[in-house]
Amino acid sequence: MKKAISMGFVSMAELLKQASNEGYAVPAFCVWNAETIETVMQIGEKLKARIILMSGPGEFPLLGPAELSKIANSLVESFDIQ
């Protein structure tokens, strides 16, 4: 049984170290607005799975990294994702 790192966001190093030690993968999803972040978090919560939210230069014109992180931080409080 996998033990939870913590609820909310954790560093990538901590997340991947535990995944490697315990032999499981952590999927990464490209998000570009509040709706896509919320959808990915809903699925992560439903499946009780850790997830990685990511974006790249293709998404930056839609919503920059600073704004995207504010939205993600605001939304994560509504979900039981470990």
Summary of the structure (lengths in Angstrom):
residues: 82
radius of gyration: 12.8
end to end distance: 13.3
largest distance: 40.7
contacts: 189
relative contact order: 0.21
helix: 45%
strand: 7%
